[in-house]
Amino acid sequence: MKFFERFIIVCLLSLFNVNFVFSENLNSDLRYYHKIKLPYSSNKLKKYYYWGEYGLYLSPNVPFPLRFTNKEFSFKPKLFEYLTKTTFYFPHCYFYYKDILYKGIIQMAIGENDEKVFTFQLYSYDNNGNLLDTILLYKIKNGEISYWNDFVIKPDGKILIKQHQQQNLFEPDENPKDKKVYTTENKYQMSSSGIFNTIKD
């Protein structure tokens, strides 16, 4: 009887260890990210880039870059218009919402005319590490037209995004002081399925 009890205990311990190792390997790359608590806003990203003589640059304090998986690279984020991914990204932060893992990454994407665009993208994963959805929350670029975003991820899973653009070229008879900033708003809800659902007013 004692032998049978020991056998059961050993089997249970082995099963627990396998599950633990599997879970650890599944999220092993989380060691490159820092865990955050919501709310989280775009204000936290401004220290990761700066403007130099020849345009936009990443700050020296960004983490070591990682390479996308094939699925991550081929999965186009929502709101990612007129941009092209590069194969590398910089891991930034992670959090859980309704048992879904969310990873935030920093990437210098490629815009029109091959200009650099600083971006922050959010990816969602299920318990097995499968990619569920992704969305572009933040971008900043300069040129003939400047583009930049503001966003906040709220504790209730709502994401509020304001997209701004401003014309930088003017006709001789136009006053640069009269330039206007055009803003559009987007609202999303992080769902229990990991999909970023549009919220309609």
C-alpha positions as CSV (number, residue, x, y, z in Angstrom):
1,M,0.0,0.0,0.0
2,K,2.8,2.4,0.9
3,F,4.5,1.6,-2.4
4,F,1.3,2.5,-4.3
5,E,0.9,5.8,-2.4
6,R,4.5,6.7,-3.1
7,F,4.0,5.9,-6.7
8,I,1.0,8.2,-6.9
9,I,2.9,11.0,-5.2
10,V,5.8,10.7,-7.6
11,C,3.4,10.7,-10.6
12,L,1.7,13.9,-9.3
13,L,5.0,15.6,-8.6
14,S,6.2,14.7,-12.0
15,L,3.1,16.0,-13.7
16,F,3.3,19.3,-11.7
17,N,6.9,19.7,-12.7
18,V,6.1,19.1,-16.4
19,N,3.3,21.6,-16.3
20,F,5.5,24.1,-14.5
21,V,8.3,23.7,-17.0
22,F,5.9,24.0,-19.9
23,S,4.4,27.2,-18.4
24,E,7.8,28.6,-17.7
25,N,9.0,27.9,-21.3
26,L,5.8,29.3,-22.7
27,N,6.4,32.7,-21.1
28,S,10.2,32.5,-20.9
29,D,10.6,35.7,-22.9
30,L,8.7,37.7,-20.3
31,R,12.0,38.2,-18.5
32,Y,12.8,40.7,-21.2
33,Y,9.6,42.7,-20.4
34,H,8.6,44.6,-17.2
35,K,5.2,44.0,-15.7
36,I,2.9,47.0,-15.5
37,K,-0.4,47.9,-13.8
38,L,-3.2,49.6,-15.6
39,P,-3.9,52.4,-16.4
40,Y,-1.0,52.9,-18.8
41,S,-0.6,55.8,-21.1
42,S,1.5,57.1,-24.0
43,N,3.3,59.5,-21.6
44,K,5.4,56.6,-20.4
45,L,6.9,56.2,-23.9
46,K,8.4,59.6,-24.5
47,K,11.7,58.8,-22.9
48,Y,12.4,56.1,-25.5
49,Y,12.9,58.3,-28.5
50,Y,14.4,61.7,-29.3
51,W,14.7,64.0,-32.3
52,G,18.2,64.5,-33.7
53,E,19.8,66.3,-36.7
54,Y,18.6,63.7,-39.2
55,G,15.3,62.7,-37.7
56,L,13.9,60.4,-35.1
57,Y,16.2,58.2,-33.0
58,L,15.7,55.5,-30.3
59,S,17.0,56.4,-26.9
60,P,20.0,54.3,-25.5
61,N,17.8,52.9,-22.7
62,V,15.6,50.7,-25.0
63,P,16.1,47.0,-24.2
64,F,17.9,44.5,-26.4
65,P,15.9,43.7,-29.6
66,L,14.1,40.4,-30.3
67,R,13.0,38.9,-33.5
68,F,9.3,38.4,-34.4
69,T,8.0,34.9,-35.0
70,N,6.7,34.2,-38.5
71,K,3.1,34.6,-37.3
72,E,3.8,37.8,-35.3
73,F,5.6,39.3,-38.3
74,S,2.8,38.5,-40.8
75,F,0.0,39.6,-38.5
76,K,-0.9,43.2,-39.3
77,P,-1.9,45.3,-36.3
78,K,-5.1,47.3,-36.3
79,L,-4.5,51.0,-37.1
80,F,-1.2,50.1,-38.9
81,E,-2.0,52.0,-42.1
82,Y,0.9,53.1,-44.4
83,L,3.5,51.4,-42.2
84,T,5.8,48.4,-42.7
85,K,7.1,46.2,-40.0
86,T,10.8,45.4,-39.6
87,T,11.8,41.9,-38.4
88,F,13.0,43.1,-35.0
89,Y,11.3,44.8,-32.1
90,F,12.2,45.9,-28.5
91,P,10.3,44.2,-25.7
92,H,8.8,46.7,-23.3
93,C,5.9,45.7,-21.0
94,Y,3.3,43.1,-20.2
95,F,0.1,42.6,-18.2
96,Y,-2.8,40.2,-17.9
97,Y,-6.5,41.1,-18.4
98,K,-9.2,38.4,-18.0
99,D,-6.5,35.7,-18.2
100,I,-5.2,37.0,-21.5
101,L,-1.5,37.9,-21.7
102,Y,-0.8,41.3,-23.4
103,K,2.7,42.3,-24.5
104,G,3.7,45.8,-25.4
105,I,6.6,46.3,-27.8
106,I,8.5,49.2,-29.3
107,Q,9.5,49.2,-32.9
108,M,10.9,51.6,-35.4
109,A,8.6,50.8,-38.3
110,I,9.1,52.0,-41.9
111,G,6.7,54.7,-43.2
112,E,6.2,56.2,-46.7
113,N,9.4,57.4,-48.4
114,D,11.3,55.0,-46.0
115,E,11.1,57.4,-43.0
116,K,11.5,56.0,-39.5
117,V,8.3,55.8,-37.4
118,F,8.4,55.2,-33.7
119,T,5.6,52.8,-32.8
120,F,4.2,51.0,-29.7
121,Q,2.1,47.9,-30.5
122,L,0.1,45.7,-28.2
123,Y,-0.2,41.9,-28.8
124,S,-2.5,39.4,-27.1
125,Y,-1.9,35.7,-26.4
126,D,-3.9,32.8,-25.0
127,N,-2.7,30.4,-22.3
128,N,-0.9,28.3,-25.0
129,G,1.1,31.2,-26.3
130,N,-1.0,31.5,-29.5
131,L,-1.2,35.0,-30.9
132,L,-4.8,36.3,-30.8
133,D,-4.7,39.9,-32.0
134,T,-2.6,43.1,-32.2
135,I,-3.1,46.8,-32.4
136,L,-1.0,49.9,-33.0
137,L,-1.5,52.3,-30.0
138,Y,1.2,54.9,-30.6
139,K,3.2,56.3,-33.5
140,I,5.2,59.4,-34.1
141,K,6.7,60.7,-37.3
142,N,7.6,64.0,-38.9
143,G,7.8,65.2,-42.5
144,E,5.5,67.1,-44.8
145,I,2.8,65.9,-42.4
146,S,3.4,65.1,-38.8
147,Y,1.6,62.2,-37.2
148,W,1.4,61.3,-33.5
149,N,-0.9,59.4,-31.1
150,D,-2.0,59.6,-27.5
151,F,-3.5,56.7,-25.8
152,V,-4.5,55.3,-22.4
153,I,-5.3,51.7,-21.5
154,K,-7.8,51.7,-18.6
155,P,-8.2,49.1,-15.8
156,D,-11.6,48.2,-17.2
157,G,-10.0,47.1,-20.5
158,K,-11.0,50.1,-22.5
159,I,-8.4,51.7,-24.8
160,L,-8.8,55.3,-25.9
161,I,-6.6,56.5,-28.8
162,K,-6.3,60.0,-30.2
163,Q,-4.6,60.2,-33.6
164,H,-3.3,63.7,-34.5
165,Q,-1.9,65.0,-37.8
166,Q,-0.6,68.4,-38.8
167,Q,0.5,69.9,-42.1
168,N,4.0,71.3,-42.2
169,L,4.2,72.7,-45.7
170,F,2.6,76.0,-46.6
171,E,1.9,78.1,-49.6
172,P,3.7,81.5,-49.7
173,D,0.5,83.3,-48.7
174,E,-0.2,81.0,-45.8
175,N,0.7,81.8,-42.2
176,P,2.5,78.9,-40.4
177,K,0.9,80.1,-37.2
178,D,-2.5,79.2,-38.6
179,K,-1.7,75.5,-39.0
180,K,-4.3,73.3,-37.4
181,V,-4.0,69.9,-35.7
182,Y,-6.6,67.4,-36.9
183,T,-7.6,64.8,-34.4
184,T,-9.6,61.6,-34.7
185,E,-10.6,59.3,-31.8
186,N,-10.7,55.5,-31.7
187,K,-12.0,53.4,-28.8
188,Y,-11.4,49.7,-28.3
189,Q,-12.3,47.1,-25.7
190,M,-10.0,44.3,-24.7
191,S,-12.3,41.2,-24.6
192,S,-12.2,37.9,-22.8
193,S,-11.2,36.3,-26.1
194,G,-8.2,38.6,-26.5
195,I,-9.6,40.4,-29.5
196,F,-9.5,44.2,-29.6
197,N,-13.1,45.1,-30.3
198,T,-14.1,48.6,-31.7
199,I,-16.4,50.6,-29.4
200,K,-18.9,52.6,-31.4
201,D,-20.4,55.8,-29.9
